[in-house]
Amino acid sequence: MKISSLLEKKGSELFKIDSRQSVFDAIQLLNQKKIGSLLVMNDEKKLEGIITERDILNKCLVVDKNSKETKVFEIMTTKEDLIIGTADDTVSYAMKVMTNRRIRHLPIVDHEKVIGLVSIGDILKKILEESETEVKLLREYITNPYGINL
């Protein structure tokens, strides 16, 4: 299955923040939306990076920076260091990339335009759904391999 199919089912709502806003603003938005990351977008709606819970913990709280004074651009993962996916990537490929690179959120980009964001939770949910369907079909085949109605 392709990421594009996953995005169709998930929806394309994106949560964004401006890089000049404070980390405190980012924390409030993360808590309000119950999410783990925000895309950092500029005024032209171009991707500048991503800020995640991990960025906040490792780059702000651990070194005792004040979240109200620290700006998002100071601790975000910049576009240059960002790992992205495409709509044509498969779900299993995205899972491998996310697992190997130890990231939880993958922006999906098409011609430099962000079209979605998938989390490792989204990926695992889809893989579990596919596995459950496959197990059900295999069980049905084992109990009635020729499809004969008795």
C-alpha positions in Angstrom: 0.0 0.0 0.0 1.2 3.5 -0.8 1.4 6.4 1.6 -1.1 8.3 -0.6 -3.8 5.7 0.3 -3.0 6.1 4.0 -3.3 9.9 3.7 -6.7 9.6 2.0 -8.0 7.6 4.9 -6.3 9.6 7.6 -7.1 13.0 6.2 -4.8 15.8 5.3 -5.2 18.2 8.2 -1.8 19.7 9.0 -0.8 21.4 12.3 1.7 24.2 11.7 3.6 26.8 13.6 5.7 29.8 12.6 9.4 29.5 13.4 9.3 32.9 15.1 6.8 31.8 17.7 7.9 30.7 21.1 8.5 27.1 22.1 5.8 27.7 24.8 3.3 28.4 22.0 4.4 25.1 20.3 3.9 23.2 23.6 0.5 24.6 24.0 -0.6 23.7 20.5 0.9 20.2 20.9 -1.1 19.7 24.1 -4.3 21.2 22.7 -4.3 19.0 19.6 -2.9 16.0 21.4 -0.1 15.5 18.8 3.6 14.9 18.9 4.9 17.3 16.2 4.3 20.5 14.4 5.4 21.4 10.9 7.3 24.7 10.8 6.1 26.7 7.9 6.9 30.2 6.7 4.5 32.9 5.5 4.6 31.5 1.9 3.5 28.1 3.4 6.9 26.6 2.6 8.3 23.9 4.9 11.2 25.1 7.1 11.4 22.1 9.4 9.6 20.3 12.2 9.4 20.6 15.9 8.7 17.5 18.0 8.3 16.6 21.6 11.7 15.1 21.5 13.2 18.4 20.2 11.6 20.3 23.1 12.8 17.8 25.7 16.4 17.4 24.3 17.1 20.9 23.1 15.1 23.1 25.4 14.2 21.5 28.7 17.3 19.5 29.3 19.6 22.5 28.8 17.2 24.6 30.9 16.1 27.1 28.3 13.0 29.1 29.0 10.2 27.9 26.7 8.6 31.4 26.7 11.8 33.1 25.5 13.1 30.4 23.2 11.9 30.6 19.6 10.9 27.5 17.6 13.7 28.1 15.0 16.3 27.7 17.8 15.4 24.1 18.5 13.5 22.7 15.5 14.9 20.1 13.1 15.6 22.2 10.0 14.6 21.3 6.4 18.2 20.4 5.6 18.2 17.7 8.3 14.6 16.6 7.8 13.8 13.2 6.5 10.8 13.3 4.2 8.6 10.8 2.3 6.6 10.9 -0.9 3.0 9.9 -1.7 4.4 7.1 -3.9 6.5 5.5 -1.0 5.0 2.3 0.4 3.9 2.0 4.0 6.5 -0.7 4.6 9.2 1.5 3.2 8.1 4.4 5.4 8.1 2.1 8.4 11.7 0.9 7.7 12.9 4.5 7.2 11.2 5.7 10.4 12.5 2.7 12.4 16.1 2.9 11.1 16.3 6.6 11.6 14.5 6.5 14.9 11.9 9.2 14.0 8.2 9.2 14.8 6.9 11.7 12.3 7.4 11.8 8.5 6.3 14.8 6.4 5.0 13.7 3.0 6.1 16.1 0.3 5.1 16.4 -3.4 7.1 18.8 -5.5 8.2 20.8 -2.4 4.6 21.1 -1.2 3.7 19.3 2.1 0.7 17.1 1.4 0.6 15.3 4.7 2.3 14.0 7.8 2.3 10.4 9.0 3.3 9.1 12.4 4.7 5.8 13.3 1.3 5.2 15.0 -0.5 5.7 11.6 1.9 3.2 10.0 1.5 0.6 12.6 -2.3 0.9 12.6 -2.4 0.3 8.9 0.0 -2.7 9.0 -2.1 -4.2 11.8 -5.3 -3.7 9.8 -3.8 -5.4 6.8 -2.4 -8.3 9.0 -5.8 -8.9 10.6 -7.5 -9.1 7.3 -4.9 -11.5 6.0 -5.2 -13.7 9.1 -9.0 -13.7 8.7 -8.8 -14.8 5.1 -6.3 -17.5 5.8 -8.4 -18.9 8.7 -11.4 -19.0 6.4 -9.4 -20.8 3.7 -8.1 -23.3 6.2 -11.5 -24.2 7.6 -13.1 -24.2 4.1 -10.4 -24.4 1.4 -12.8 -24.9 -1.5 -15.4 -22.5 -0.5 -18.1 -25.2 -0.4 -21.2 -24.2 1.5 -22.4 -27.2 3.5 
